[in-house]
Amino acid sequence: MATFAEYIAQNEERDGIRFSWNVWPSSRLEATRMVVPVGALFTPLKERMDLPPIQYEPVLCSRATCRAVLNPLW
């Protein structure tokens, strides 16, 4: 069985995301006394080998003022 630190490292390596979920408050009183902020660290450019390559150009928003790009992986 892996240690807790190894478990966290494995999940971070797989997804590129680290959560502070282990400090989630269980009551309002605990929430006011929290030292560690609840949040996530996200690695947006993490290379993932399990995702297939996209075979077409990015799909852009059709509005002239918008430059959004459709994310094909969601």
N, C-alpha and C positions, 0 to 999 in steps of 0.2 A: 504494500500500500504506500502511495506517495504521501509526502508531507503536504501540509496546507500551502506552503510557499511553492512547492513544485507544482501543485494543482493550479495555482494562480498563474505561474509562469507558462504552463502548458496552454491554458486558455488564452492568455495574452499572445502567445506565439501563433496560435491558430487563427484568431480573429483580428488581432491588432487593437483590441479594446481592453482597457482596464477600468473596472468599476470600483467604487468605494461602497458597494452594497453591504459589506459586512458591518458597516456602522449605521445602517438604516435605523432611525429612531422608532421605538414602539409606542411612544406616547408624545403628547404635546410638550410635556415637561422635559423629556429627553431631547426633543427637537430644539428647545431653547438652550439647552446646555451642551449641544454638540460642539466639539472642537474641530473635527474633520468635516469639511463640507461634502455633501452628497453630490456625486457627479461621476463623470466618465472621461477618460482620456482616450481619444480616437486617433488612430494613425490612418489618414485618408489615402495615402499612397502605398499602403502595405500590399506587396505582391502576393497574390493568392494563386496557387497552381491548380486548384480545383475548379476555377471558373473558366468556361470556354471562351475562346477569342471571339470578338464581335466581327462579323463579316460584312459590315456596311458602314458608311460614313455616319457621324453623329447627327441626330435629328434635332434641329434648332427650332425654337419657338417662332411662329409665323408673324407675330406682332413686330412692328418696326422698332418700337422702343424697348423691346425685351430681347435679351441675349441668352436666355435660359437654354440648357441642353437637356434633353430627355436622358435619364439614366436607364439604360437597358438591363441593368442587373437587379432592379427592384421590381 
